[in-house]
């Protein structure tokens, strides 16, 4: 039933609707230094590197060397697929280059393909994409100009720009300019002055403060008598000032015999130096201190810089670099127009570069230039079809067609084997993804992906057979959306998803969390939960029927290789919390009398009794197994609404099938 759980941590929902502990991600393969990523190709687990095979590659893991020209060190693997049973991989290198490989050999056809498409504009676009994926900056490209804005106004950054001529005297340039200097925010401090009552005695109407002005503005509507003590008189003076604050604009407070006067909000430093002048009558005396200490508010302004990419002649091997806060973002001309994702469909490898999707020659992943109109290479300018498709992220199969994902658009194509018959089917605006590995096909007509608003799916409306973006993940948006803000675009863009083999669960790794959808239509179950792995996950893949996950230099397998390994004691504690329940009578008070459950393993049960304070609960203790056939678990308390928080930190398998809170309606309030 929708809304039956508020939170489910380190557990999943079964086909029967039970809460079941998530299996353990067991450390299975420890990798040597110098390997990158983890991909499944033809049901085998691959890692990659630029050096020859390092010692210590564990049995069960295959290593493939991807050696680039000049032997630069690898910095990452963008994608890997398995056309024709061989690995097609895309890797990045420390010299700013990106290369494609097929079966371990570099696909040199991409040199000419990328060189023909590359320009100062594509370099700017690639650098903007790299920078924009970081939490600290926002970046966009317009022509050959990259505009960089601090993500947080008032927090500045250092910037340097440089270019390296790797060609024939092309004289590349990379010129930074200031558009808006950083302005740190300053909170307003309101100026204050004081009146200290030093002497006086009781005599109503005689001994008094007859006048109090600040900069000749009268603060009192009437005189203030000295009463009881200097302290009491200072307090009475503050009350009188506050009573007249609507007219004067000043407020006051008292501490001991000192009445402190505060200037109005928004006046900042202006009142500094204003004269405070009190007039005593009778035997009342006071000392005054003029207004001081005011500080004007300064609104924080975000730093904005531009970097212009240029040169006397464009060189595809030249390097452009922008350094922000000591971190380099760089690209060669060629890399700026090289594909960043690989997709195998109908005997072609497809790869997007900026707004263009390229397809290889039919049955030949190494040929990207053949001009045969039917079987030759293909070039699709997706940005010509829909606004927002200026930077293609990834592709996925969808209802026999292919969905092409940009950050803010999805375009569905019929990518037929005969290139002359390729056609666009539909375009969807205002949805998409920045995480290519989050895109995963589920069955024939569903594609899950991580949108900026949360987890969404591409589905078909039965009546009209048109695609739309379903809000399948709306139930967990309150968790996902803050998480995306917290980890930033750099981590979000590396999110990876799989479909679990046994029960078909969708699992998405973002940062240290694995978000899981248990969806069983025949049981009418759609339930979201998450696992906190407590360490950053860089890759998650399905290898045959195993879910493998990489964190650091260790690959973990869900449930271990046997598929039935569960956490040890105090590992990955389960937490299941229900919403507050009114038992169909929200106005009635319920006398809590007891609790029962059907479960496996030991669970701690807490009964939450205050919807306004979830930390107010009755601890019903640690319960083991099914309790319905045992003596009643006594409960205490009276409440209109209650919720259950169940946790399990015992070792091994655990499940929670049902719970019952026994209560009676309080006849005094119905």
C-alpha positions in Angstrom: 0.0 0.0 0.0 1.4 3.4 -0.9 2.8 5.3 2.1 3.2 2.3 4.4 6.8 3.1 4.9 8.6 6.4 5.6 12.1 5.0 5.6 13.7 1.6 4.8 17.4 1.5 5.2 19.7 -1.5 4.4 16.7 -3.6 3.4 14.3 -4.4 0.5 10.7 -5.4 0.0 10.0 -8.9 -1.2 7.3 -10.0 -3.7 5.2 -11.0 -0.7 5.5 -7.5 0.8 7.9 -8.5 3.6 10.8 -6.4 4.7 14.0 -8.3 4.1 17.5 -7.5 5.0 19.7 -6.5 2.0 22.5 -8.9 1.4 26.1 -8.0 2.2 28.4 -6.5 -0.4 31.2 -8.8 0.3 34.8 -7.9 -0.4 35.7 -10.3 -3.1 38.5 -8.9 -5.4 41.3 -6.7 -4.1 43.0 -4.9 -7.1 46.5 -3.6 -7.4 47.1 0.1 -7.8 46.9 1.6 -11.3 43.6 -0.1 -12.4 40.5 1.9 -13.4 36.8 1.3 -13.3 34.8 -1.9 -13.5 32.7 -3.0 -16.5 30.9 -6.2 -17.5 31.7 -7.4 -21.0 30.3 -10.6 -22.2 29.5 -11.7 -18.6 33.1 -11.1 -17.6 34.5 -8.5 -15.1 37.0 -6.1 -16.6 39.2 -3.4 -15.2 41.6 -1.3 -17.3 44.9 0.6 -17.1 47.5 2.2 -19.3 50.4 0.0 -18.2 51.1 -3.6 -18.9 49.2 -6.1 -16.7 50.2 -5.4 -13.1 51.0 -8.1 -10.6 48.2 -9.1 -8.3 45.2 -9.1 -10.6 42.9 -11.6 -8.8 41.4 -14.6 -10.4 37.9 -13.7 -11.7 39.0 -10.3 -13.0 40.3 -9.6 -16.4 42.7 -6.7 -17.1 43.0 -4.9 -20.4 45.8 -2.5 -21.2 44.7 0.6 -23.2 48.0 2.2 -24.2 47.8 5.7 -25.7 50.3 7.3 -28.1 53.3 8.7 -26.1 52.4 6.4 -23.2 50.6 9.0 -21.0 49.1 7.7 -17.8 45.4 6.8 -17.8 43.0 9.0 -15.7 39.8 7.2 -16.2 37.5 5.0 -18.3 34.4 6.6 -19.7 32.7 3.4 -21.0 33.2 -0.1 -22.1 30.9 -2.4 -24.1 31.3 -5.8 -25.9 30.4 -5.7 -29.6 31.2 -9.0 -31.3 32.5 -10.5 -28.1 35.4 -8.0 -27.9 35.9 -5.0 -25.6 35.2 -1.5 -27.0 36.4 1.0 -24.5 36.9 4.8 -24.2 39.5 6.1 -21.9 41.0 9.5 -20.8 44.6 10.4 -20.2 46.7 12.8 -18.3 47.8 14.7 -21.5 44.2 15.8 -22.1 43.4 13.2 -24.8 40.5 10.7 -25.1 40.9 7.6 -27.1 38.7 4.7 -28.3 39.9 1.1 -28.3 38.6 -2.1 -29.8 40.0 -5.4 -28.5 42.9 -3.5 -26.9 44.0 -1.6 -30.0 43.4 2.1 -30.5 40.6 3.0 -33.0 42.6 5.4 -35.1 39.7 6.3 -37.3 38.5 8.5 -34.6 41.5 10.8 -35.1 40.3 12.0 -38.5 36.6 12.0 -37.4 37.3 14.1 -34.4 39.7 16.4 -36.2 37.1 17.2 -38.8 34.5 18.1 -36.1 36.8 19.8 -33.6 37.1 23.6 -33.3 37.7 26.3 -30.7 34.0 26.0 -29.9 34.1 22.3 -29.2 37.1 22.8 -26.9 35.1 25.4 -25.0 32.1 23.1 -24.8 34.2 20.2 -23.5 35.9 22.3 -20.9 32.6 23.8 -19.8 31.1 20.3 -19.4 34.1 19.2 -17.3 33.9 22.2 -15.0 30.1 22.3 -14.7 30.2 18.7 -13.4 32.0 20.1 -10.2 30.1 21.2 -7.1 32.0 24.5 -6.7 31.3 25.9 -10.2 28.8 26.5 -12.8 30.0 26.7 -16.4 28.6 27.2 -19.8 30.1 27.7 -23.3 29.0 30.2 -25.9 31.0 29.8 -29.0 34.7 29.7 -28.0 34.1 31.4 -24.6 33.7 29.5 -21.4 31.9 31.4 -18.7 32.6 30.2 -15.1 30.6 31.2 -12.1 31.1 30.4 -8.5 28.4 28.1 -7.3 28.2 30.0 -4.0 28.1 33.8 -4.1 30.8 35.2 -1.9 33.1 32.2 -2.2 35.8 33.1 -4.7 38.2 30.9 -6.6 41.6 31.2 -8.2 41.8 30.8 -11.9 44.6 30.3 -14.5 44.4 29.5 -18.1 47.1 28.1 -20.4 47.6 26.5 -23.8 50.3 24.2 -25.2 51.2 24.2 -28.9 51.6 20.5 -29.8 51.3 21.2 -33.6 52.9 23.3 -36.3 53.2 26.7 -34.7 49.4 27.1 -34.2 50.0 29.5 -31.3 47.0 28.4 -29.2 45.7 30.9 -26.7 43.6 30.4 -23.5 42.8 33.9 -22.1 41.1 34.4 -18.7 39.2 37.6 -18.0 37.2 38.9 -15.0 33.6 39.6 -15.5 32.5 40.0 -11.9 34.9 40.0 -9.0 34.0 38.0 -5.9 32.2 40.0 -3.3 32.1 38.4 0.1 28.9 38.8 2.0 28.8 40.8 5.2 25.9 40.6 7.6 24.5 43.8 8.9 25.3 44.9 12.4 22.9 47.5 13.8 24.5 50.5 15.6 23.9 50.8 19.3 24.2 53.5 22.0 23.5 53.4 25.7 21.9 55.3 28.5 23.1 54.3 32.0 21.0 55.4 34.9 23.3 56.5 37.6 21.1 58.1 40.3 17.5 58.9 41.3 14.8 58.3 43.8 11.0 57.7 43.8 8.9 60.8 43.2 6.4 60.3 40.5 6.3 63.1 37.9 9.3 64.8 39.5 12.3 62.5 39.3 12.3 61.2 35.7 13.9 61.0 32.2 12.0 63.7 30.5 13.5 63.4 27.0 15.7 61.0 25.0 16.9 61.7 21.5 19.2 60.1 19.0 20.4 62.5 16.3 17.6 64.8 17.5 14.9 62.1 16.9 12.7 61.8 20.0 12.5 58.2 21.3 9.9 58.7 24.0 6.2 59.4 23.7 6.2 60.5 27.4 8.6 61.0 30.2 9.8 57.9 32.2 9.7 58.1 36.1 12.5 56.8 38.2 11.1 53.7 40.0 12.4 51.4 42.7 16.0 51.3 41.4 18.4 52.3 38.6 18.0 48.8 37.1 14.2 49.1 37.1 14.3 52.5 35.7 16.6 51.4 32.8 14.1 48.6 32.1 11.2 51.0 32.1 13.1 53.3 29.7 13.6 50.4 27.3 9.9 49.5 27.4 9.0 53.1 26.6 11.4 53.2 23.7 10.0 50.0 22.3 6.5 51.3 22.7 7.4 54.3 20.5 9.6 52.3 18.0 7.0 52.5 15.2 7.5 56.3 15.3 11.2 56.6 16.0 12.6 53.5 14.3 14.7 52.6 17.3 14.4 49.7 19.7 16.0 49.0 23.1 16.8 46.4 25.7 18.0 46.7 29.3 20.7 44.9 31.3 21.1 46.1 34.9 21.2 49.9 34.9 22.1 50.1 31.2 19.5 50.7 28.5 20.9 49.8 25.1 19.4 51.6 22.1 19.6 49.8 18.7 19.2 51.4 15.3 16.6 50.2 12.8 17.2 47.2 10.5 18.8 48.3 7.2 20.6 51.4 8.6 23.9 49.6 8.8 26.8 52.0 9.5 24.8 55.2 8.9 23.9 55.9 12.6 27.5 55.6 13.8 28.3 58.8 15.6 24.7 59.8 16.1 24.4 61.7 19.4 22.5 60.0 22.2 21.1 62.7 24.5 19.0 62.0 27.6 17.5 64.7 29.9 17.0 63.9 33.5 14.6 65.9 35.7 14.6 66.1 39.5 17.5 64.1 41.0 17.7 61.6 38.1 21.1 61.4 36.4 22.4 59.4 33.5 25.4 59.0 31.3 25.1 58.6 27.5 27.2 56.8 24.9 26.7 57.8 21.3 25.7 55.3 18.5 28.5 53.1 17.3 29.4 49.7 15.9 27.0 49.6 12.9 28.2 47.6 9.9 26.4 47.9 6.6 25.1 44.7 5.0 27.0 43.6 1.8 25.2 41.2 -0.4 27.5 38.4 -1.6 28.2 38.4 -5.3 29.3 35.4 -7.3 32.7 35.6 -9.0 32.4 35.3 -12.8 35.3 34.7 -15.2 35.5 34.0 -18.8 38.1 32.0 -20.7 38.4 32.5 -24.4 39.8 29.6 -26.4 41.7 30.6 -29.5 44.9 30.6 -31.6 46.2 31.7 -34.9 45.2 28.3 -36.4 43.2 25.6 -34.8 45.3 22.5 -34.0 43.6 19.3 -33.1 46.6 18.1 -31.0 47.0 21.4 -29.1 46.1 21.4 -25.4 43.9 24.0 -23.6 43.8 24.0 -19.8 41.8 25.9 -17.2 43.0 25.6 -13.6 40.5 26.4 -10.9 41.5 26.2 -7.2 44.6 24.2 -8.2 42.6 21.6 -10.2 43.2 21.2 -13.9 40.4 20.9 -16.5 41.9 20.2 -19.9 41.3 18.9 -23.4 43.1 18.6 -26.6 41.3 19.8 -29.7 40.8 16.2 -30.9 39.5 15.1 -27.5 36.8 17.8 -27.5 35.1 16.1 -30.4 35.8 12.5 -29.5 32.9 10.3 -28.4 32.4 9.8 -24.6 30.0 6.8 -24.5 29.7 3.5 -26.4 26.5 1.8 -27.4 26.2 -1.3 -29.4 22.9 -1.5 -31.5 22.0 -3.3 -34.7 25.6 -4.2 -35.5 27.0 -0.7 -35.1 28.8 1.1 -32.3 27.3 4.4 -31.6 29.1 7.2 -29.7 28.1 10.8 -28.9 30.4 13.8 -29.0 28.8 17.0 -28.0 25.5 17.4 -30.0 26.4 14.7 -32.5 26.0 11.0 -32.4 28.3 9.0 -34.6 27.7 5.4 -35.8 30.4 3.1 -37.1 30.2 1.1 -40.3 27.9 -1.9 -40.1 29.8 -4.9 -38.5 33.0 -2.9 -38.2 33.6 -1.0 -34.9 36.9 0.3 -36.2 35.6 2.0 -39.4 33.9 5.4 -38.8 34.4 6.9 -42.3 32.8 4.5 -44.8 30.5 6.5 -47.0 28.1 3.8 -48.1 24.6 5.3 -47.6 23.2 2.0 -46.3 26.0 0.2 -44.5 28.5 3.0 -43.9 29.2 5.3 -41.0 26.5 7.6 -39.7 26.4 11.1 -38.3 23.3 12.4 -36.5 23.1 16.0 -35.4 20.7 15.5 -32.6 20.8 19.2 -31.5 19.0 20.0 -34.8 16.0 18.1 -33.6 15.3 19.5 -30.2 16.5 22.4 -28.0 18.5 21.2 -25.0 20.3 18.4 -26.9 23.5 20.3 -27.2 25.6 17.8 -25.2 24.6 14.1 -25.6 25.3 11.9 -22.6 24.2 8.4 -23.4 21.9 6.0 -25.3 19.5 3.1 -24.4 17.2 0.7 -26.1 13.5 1.6 -25.9 10.7 -0.3 -27.6 12.8 -1.4 -30.5 14.1 2.1 -30.9 16.9 4.0 -29.2 16.5 6.8 -26.7 19.3 9.4 -26.9 19.8 11.3 -23.7 21.0 14.8 -23.2 21.0 16.6 -19.8 17.7 18.4 -20.6 16.2 16.4 -23.5 15.5 12.9 -24.8 15.3 12.1 -28.5 14.0 8.8 -29.7 15.3 7.5 -33.0 14.7 4.4 -35.1 18.4 3.5 -35.6 17.8 1.0 -38.4 20.6 -1.2 -39.7 20.1 0.5 -43.1 21.4 3.9 -42.4 19.3 5.4 -45.2 16.1 4.6 -43.3 17.2 6.1 -39.9 14.5 8.4 -38.6 13.5 10.4 -35.6 10.5 9.1 -33.7 9.8 11.5 -30.8 11.5 14.3 -28.8 10.9 15.1 -25.1 12.0 18.4 -23.6 12.8 19.2 -20.0 14.0 15.8 -18.9 17.2 13.9 -19.3 20.3 12.9 -17.3 23.9 13.9 -16.7 24.8 10.4 -15.6 25.3 8.0 -18.6 25.7 4.9 -16.5 22.4 5.6 -14.7 20.6 4.8 -17.9 19.3 1.3 -17.8 16.7 -0.5 -19.9 14.1 -2.4 -17.9 12.2 -4.8 -20.1 11.2 -3.7 -23.6 9.4 -0.5 -22.9 10.9 1.1 -19.7 14.2 3.0 -19.3 15.3 4.2 -15.9 17.6 7.2 -15.5 18.7 9.8 -13.0 17.2 13.2 -13.8 18.1 16.4 -12.0 14.7 16.1 -10.2 15.2 12.5 -9.1 14.9 9.0 -10.6 12.6 8.9 -13.6 11.6 6.4 -16.3 10.8 6.6 -20.0 7.5 4.8 -20.6 4.8 4.4 -23.2 1.3 5.7 -22.9 -0.8 2.6 -23.9 -3.5 4.6 -25.6 -1.3 6.6 -28.0 1.9 4.7 -27.9 4.0 7.8 -27.3 6.8 8.1 -24.7 6.6 10.2 -21.6 8.8 10.7 -18.5 7.2 8.9 -15.6 7.9 10.1 -12.0 8.5 6.5 -10.8 10.9 7.8 -8.2 8.7 10.5 -6.7 8.3 8.6 -3.5 12.0 8.9 -2.8 12.5 12.4 -4.2 12.8 13.8 -0.7 15.9 11.7 -0.3 17.4 11.9 -3.8 17.1 15.6 -4.4 19.0 16.8 -1.3 21.5 14.0 -2.0 22.2 15.3 -5.5 22.8 18.8 -4.0 25.1 17.4 -1.3 27.3 15.3 -3.6 27.3 17.7 -6.6 27.3 17.1 -10.3 30.7 15.5 -10.3 29.6 12.5 -8.2 26.0 12.5 -9.6 27.4 12.2 -13.1 29.2 9.0 -12.1 26.1 7.4 -10.7 25.6 3.8 -12.1 22.6 1.5 -12.2 21.9 -2.2 -12.7 18.9 -4.5 -12.8 19.4 -7.2 -10.2 19.0 -10.7 -11.7 17.0 -12.6 -9.1 14.1 -10.3 -8.5 14.6 -7.6 -11.1 15.2 -4.8 -8.7 16.5 -1.5 -10.1 19.7 -0.5 -8.1 21.3 2.9 -8.5 24.6 3.8 -6.8 25.2 7.5 -6.0 28.1 8.4 -3.8 27.9 6.1 -0.8 24.3 5.1 -1.3 22.5 2.4 -3.3 18.9 3.3 -4.0 16.8 0.3 -4.7 13.3 -0.1 -6.3 11.4 -3.3 -5.5 8.7 -3.4 -8.1 6.3 -6.4 -8.5 3.2 -5.4 -10.5 1.4 -8.6 -9.9 1.6 -8.0 -6.2 1.0 -4.3 -6.6 4.2 -3.5 -4.8 6.3 -0.4 -5.7 8.8 0.2 -2.9 11.9 2.3 -2.6 14.7 1.7 -0.1 18.4 2.4 0.2 21.6 0.9 1.4 24.3 3.1 3.1 27.6 1.5 2.1 29.5 4.1 4.1 32.2 4.6 1.4 32.1 6.2 -2.0 31.1 3.8 -4.8 32.7 4.5 -8.2 31.2 1.6 -10.3 28.3 -0.8 -10.0 27.8 -3.4 -12.7 26.0 -6.7 -13.2 28.3 -9.5 -14.2 26.3 -12.5 -15.3 23.9 -12.8 -12.3 26.1 -11.1 -9.7 26.0 -7.4 -8.8 29.5 -6.1 -8.4 30.5 -2.7 -7.0 33.9 -1.0 -6.9 35.0 1.3 -4.0 38.7 2.3 -4.1 40.7 -0.7 -5.2 38.2 -3.3 -3.9 35.4 -5.0 -5.8 32.5 -6.1 -3.7 29.8 -8.7 -4.7 26.2 -8.4 -3.5 25.6 -11.5 -1.4 29.1 -12.8 -2.2 29.8 -15.2 -5.0 27.4 -17.7 -3.4 24.6 -15.1 -3.4 23.5 -15.7 0.2 26.0 -13.8 2.4 24.4 -11.4 4.9 25.9 -8.8 7.2 27.6 -9.7 10.4 26.5 -8.4 13.8 26.4 -4.5 13.9 27.0 -4.4 10.1 24.5 -2.4 8.0 21.8 -2.1 10.6 18.3 -2.3 9.2 15.9 0.6 10.0 12.2 0.5 9.0 10.0 3.4 10.0 6.3 3.7 9.3 4.3 6.9 8.9 2.1 7.9 11.9 -1.1 5.8 11.9 -4.5 7.0 13.1 -6.2 3.6 12.8 -8.9 5.4 10.7 -9.9 7.7 13.6 -7.5 10.6 13.8 -9.5 12.5 16.5 -9.7 9.6 18.9 -7.1 8.8 21.6 -5.9 5.3 21.7 -4.8 3.5 24.8 -1.8 1.4 23.7 -2.1 -2.1 25.2 0.4 -4.3 23.3 2.4 -5.2 20.3 3.0 -8.3 18.1 5.0 -9.1 15.0 5.9 -11.9 12.6 9.6 -11.8 11.9 12.9 -13.7 11.6 15.9 -12.7 13.7 16.0 -10.2 16.6 14.4 -6.8 16.1 14.3 -3.7 18.4 10.9 -2.2 18.4 10.2 1.4 19.3 6.7 2.8 19.3 6.6 6.5 18.3 3.8 8.3 20.0 4.2 12.0 19.1 3.9 13.1 15.5 5.6 16.4 16.4 8.6 14.7 17.9 9.8 11.4 16.4 12.4 11.0 19.2 9.7 10.6 21.7 9.0 6.9 21.8 8.4 3.9 24.0 11.1 1.2 23.7 9.3 -2.2 23.6 12.6 -4.0 23.7 14.3 -6.7 21.6 11.9 -9.2 20.1 12.8 -12.4 18.4 10.8 -14.2 15.7 7.0 -14.3 15.7 5.2 -13.2 18.8 1.5 -13.6 18.0 1.4 -17.0 19.7 3.3 -15.8 22.8 2.4 -13.8 25.9 1.5 -10.2 24.9 4.2 -7.6 24.6 2.8 -4.9 26.9 2.6 -1.4 25.6 1.9 1.8 27.5 0.8 5.3 26.6 -2.1 7.1 25.1 -2.0 8.9 21.7 -4.1 9.8 18.7 -1.4 8.6 16.2 1.5 6.2 16.5 4.3 4.9 14.3 6.7 1.9 14.5 10.5 2.1 14.2 12.0 -1.4 13.8 15.8 -2.0 13.7 17.9 -5.1 13.4 21.7 -5.2 13.9 21.9 -9.0 14.6 24.0 -11.1 12.2 22.5 -13.0 9.3 19.2 -13.0 7.4 16.4 -11.0 8.9 12.8 -10.2 7.8 9.7 -8.5 9.1 6.4 -9.7 7.7 3.8 -8.0 9.8 3.2 -6.0 12.9 0.2 -5.3 15.1 -0.3 -2.5 17.7 -3.1 -3.5 20.1 -5.1 -0.5 21.4 -8.5 0.6 22.7 -10.3 3.8 21.9 -10.5 6.1 24.8 -14.2 6.6 25.4 -13.6 10.0 26.9 -12.4 11.4 23.6 -14.1 10.1 20.4 
